[in-house]
Amino acid sequence: MKEKIEKILTELVPGINLSSDNLMEEDGVQSLTMIHLISELDIAFGIEITFNDIENDNFRSVDAIEKMVKRYME
């Protein structure tokens, strides 16, 4: 799962620092990229991320994204 998330991120933001714990601010993940990221995660994992989960804490790091995706898959 983590590898798939990392692949999605690197395709959307070439050169992104995947070890960052502040992806949204440090690595320039902007609002349009965020929309694409959410869409790609929905498709890749068969989930539907809701508006309530679209907050920086859930997208701060690869681990945070993975934790959120796992919650949706349960």
VOKE-395739 format. One line per 4 residues: number of its first residue (from 0); their letters; for each residue x, y, z of C-alpha. Coordinates in Angstrom, 1 decimal, padded with zeros to 4 digits. Layout:
<titis>
NUM	A	X:Y:Z ~ ...
</titis>
This chain:
<titis>
0	MKEK	000.0:000.0:000.0 ~ 002.7:002.4:001.0 ~ 004.6:001.8:-002.3 ~ 001.4:002.6:-004.3
4	IEKI	000.9:005.8:-002.4 ~ 004.5:006.8:-003.0 ~ 004.1:006.1:-006.7 ~ 001.0:008.2:-007.0
8	LTEL	002.7:011.1:-005.2 ~ 005.9:011.0:-007.3 ~ 003.8:010.9:-010.5 ~ 001.8:014.0:-009.4
12	VPGI	004.7:015.9:-007.9 ~ 008.1:014.9:-009.5 ~ 010.9:015.3:-007.1 ~ 008.7:015.2:-004.0
16	NLSS	010.5:014.4:-000.7 ~ 008.6:011.3:000.3 ~ 010.2:011.2:003.8 ~ 008.9:014.7:004.6
20	DNLM	006.4:015.0:007.5 ~ 005.0:018.1:006.0 ~ 004.2:017.3:002.4 ~ 001.5:019.8:002.0
24	EEDG	003.7:022.8:002.9 ~ 007.3:021.9:002.2 ~ 006.8:020.1:-001.1 ~ 004.4:022.3:-002.9
28	VQSL	001.4:020.0:-002.9 ~ -001.2:022.7:-004.0 ~ -004.9:022.5:-004.1 ~ -005.2:021.3:-007.7
32	TMIH	-002.6:018.6:-007.0 ~ -004.6:017.7:-003.8 ~ -007.7:017.1:-005.9 ~ -005.8:014.9:-008.2
36	LISE	-004.2:013.0:-005.3 ~ -007.6:012.4:-003.7 ~ -009.0:011.1:-007.0 ~ -006.0:008.9:-007.6
40	LDIA	-006.2:007.4:-004.1 ~ -010.0:006.8:-004.5 ~ -009.4:004.9:-007.8 ~ -006.3:003.0:-006.7
44	FGIE	-007.8:001.7:-003.4 ~ -011.5:001.6:-004.3 ~ -012.4:004.2:-001.6 ~ -014.2:007.5:-001.5
48	ITFN	-012.4:010.1:000.6 ~ -015.0:012.4:002.2 ~ -014.8:016.2:002.6 ~ -014.4:015.8:006.3
52	DIEN	-011.0:014.0:005.8 ~ -009.6:016.6:003.5 ~ -007.3:018.3:006.1 ~ -003.6:018.7:006.3
56	DNFR	-003.1:016.2:009.1 ~ -004.4:013.3:006.9 ~ -002.0:014.3:004.1 ~ 001.0:015.5:006.1
60	SVDA	003.1:012.5:005.3 ~ 003.1:009.2:003.4 ~ 002.4:007.4:006.7 ~ -000.6:009.7:007.4
64	IEKM	-002.0:009.1:004.0 ~ -001.6:005.4:004.4 ~ -003.3:005.5:007.8 ~ -006.3:007.3:006.4
68	VKRY	-006.6:005.0:003.4 ~ -006.5:001.9:005.7 ~ -009.3:003.5:007.8 ~ -011.4:003.7:004.6
72	ME	-010.6:000.1:003.6 ~ -011.8:-001.4:007.0
</titis>
